[in-house]
């Protein structure tokens, strides 16, 4: 496979990742505006004395935030182990043979989706809590989670750095066997 073909495949992979992340960010962003508008229009009931839904969100937010950073790392470690042991499932692109770069991009994409989905789910939970109970810090927390989600938007240089770092770690793991 030529360098131009590899570059084209990498660009296609990154485009797919960007579309996925764009979708994961757009849904909560739209819901954020809907929740704010409905609250400001007075369409929702006043905040209860004890906002149980919002209070329930606190431990979930901590768990989801931790998991959103931990899960992609665990998934990357698993992919590296599969590369080291030679058991990584083949990935076929456009009928051709797959390369390690393509496989690593697939591992990156999978980890990105899992980490982002955890943040997206928590953002939606916090927005629902804000919409129902009207507690301002639930809105603030939802905006923070949405920002954390948006900064995970994949860049070409970021993906390339991640792939190279994984290659180095794979080589180190192979050397230590």
N, C-alpha and C positions, 0 to 999 in steps of 0.2 A: 504494500500500500504506500502510495507516495505521500510526501509531506503535505501537499495541497489537499489530498483526499482526507488525511487525518485532521487537518485544520477545519475542513468543511464539516466533518462528523462532529468535531468538538463544538463548532458554532451551532450546529443543529441541536446538540445535547443541551447547550447553555440556553438556547432559545426555548426549548421545552421546559427547562427549569424555571426560566423567567415567567413563562405563561402560567405555570403551576403556582409560583409564588404570588404573581399578580392576582390570581383568583383567590388565593388564601388571604390576601390582604384586603381585596376589594369588598368581599362580603361583610366582614366586621366593620369596615370603614363606612359603608352605606348604612348598616344598622346603627352605628354610632350617631350619624346625623338624624336618622329616624327617631332614635331614643331621645336625643336632645330636643328635637322639634316637638315631639309629643309631650314631653315633660314641660317645656316652655309654654306650650299652648294650654296647659292645664288639663290635658286629656286623661291624665292618670291620677289615681288617688294620692293623697298626702302620705308622707313617710309614716310608717307605723312607729309606735313607741319603742318596740324592740324589733329591729330589722333582721329577722332570722336568716333570710336568704343571703343578705350581705355578710352577716357574721359567719355563715357557713362557707362563704367564698374565701375567707382568710386562709384556713388550712389548705384548701384546694389550690389556691394561688401559689402557695409556697411549694407544694408538691409538684404542680405542673411546671413551675419555673425551673425547679431543680431537674425534673425529668426532661425538659426541653433541651437542656444542655448536656445531660448525662446520656440519654438514649442515642443521639447521633455518634457520640464517642464510643459507646459500647458496640454499636453497629459497625463502625469503622474498624474497631479492634477485631470483630468477628470476621469481617471481610479480609483483613490482613492475614488472619490465621488461615483462612481458606486459601489465600494466595500462597502462603508459606507452605502449606501442606499439599498444594496442587489440587484442591477439591473445589475450587471456585467454579460455579456453574457457567457454561459458555453463554455469551451474549452474541447474537447474530444481528448485524446491522446491514440492512439492504441486501441481504443474500450473500454478503461477503463474510470473511472470517473476522472474528473479533480480536481486538488488541487489548493489552493490559490497560491502556489509557481509557478505552471504552468501558471496560469492566470497572475501573476505579471511578469513572464518572457516574456509572450506575449506582455504585455504593454511595457516592456523595449525594446523588439525587435522592436515594432512599432515605438516608439520614436526614437530609434537608426537609423532606416532606414530613417525616415523623416528628422532628423537632418543631417545625412550623405548625403542624396540626395541633400539637399540645398547646401552643401559645394561642392559636386561633380559638380553640375550644374554651380556654379560660377567658379570653377576651369576650366571647359571646356570653358566657356565664355572668361575667361582671356587668355587661351591658343589660342583660335581662334583670339582674338584681337592681341596677340603677333605674331601669324603666319601671319596675314594679314598686320599688320602695323609695326611690328618689334620694338615696344617700349620696352626697357629692363625692366622697372618697372612693366609692365604687366606680364612678365615672372616671376619676383620676387614675385609678388602678387599671381600668380598661384601656385608657389612652396610653399608659406606660406599656402594657402588654402589646398593644397594637404597634407601638414604636419598636419594641423588641422584635416583633414579627417583621416589620418593614425593613429593619437593618440587616435581616438575613437574606435580602434580595441578592441573588448570585451575580457576581461580576466575573468576567473572563479571567482576570488576574487572580482573583480569589480561588476560583476553581482550579486553575493551573497550579497555584501554590499548594493547595490541599493535595492534589494528585501527586505532586513532586514529594511532598512531605510523607505521604503514604508509601511511595516507592522507596524512599530512604529507610523508613521504618521496616518495610518488608525485607529489604536487603539486610538490615541489622538483625532482624529476627531469623533470617535464613543463615546468617553467619554464626549466630549463637547456637544453632541446632547441632 
